[in-house]
């Protein structure tokens, strides 16, 4: 399952350095929970952000996107929980979403939003 987190970067800490780059760091934590409440897929990843001025302005205007490919062991209903933390200030935000992963192993058709 491809997961894309969209968030507002205004609350993140960036340093505008002498090379005219915007630098920052975030920590992303994602967990997938089965319908019985057990976590079966957990991801922790650090991102070092090194942006040119045009990229930085674009992210401020439209938001930041962090894609991540998550492998789930079986079809079914899953609760996906994500936490993102600013490494410099320890500010964080979280979100939760439910997804239905259809069983297409028997040749079925599936659409996603």
Steps between C-alpha positions, in 0.01 A plus 500: 500500500638838408452754778536873443499739792410860419573753773547872559872586530438837670550336841833342410837654580718589202837669492571724202874451455776690319460273194142633457356162603225426752597211726290310750428149624187304586431158646211297357335212682226292336325194638229278352255328734281203414137482598600308817713797613841340450766697319655303217682761297707776659725749327735758651698721268699823521496750214770761451349792308732705279292736288575762240308828550244416226432156655464656845248760375306228312477284812386797709225577249381149416616286792764232531452145374690206640430176310569162653439147377351281773471124468193350666492124552141438391185663363239639737417809701796686643540804721804705397645736762772752417705738711740760368741683731721801434849391605612849607203600717333168594165635372287223358172422331307182436222357287299179471322349201319176426567319172345195342746282308304273261603143421597507131695174497208323330501748209265761647511870418581769758494880487655741749443865577 
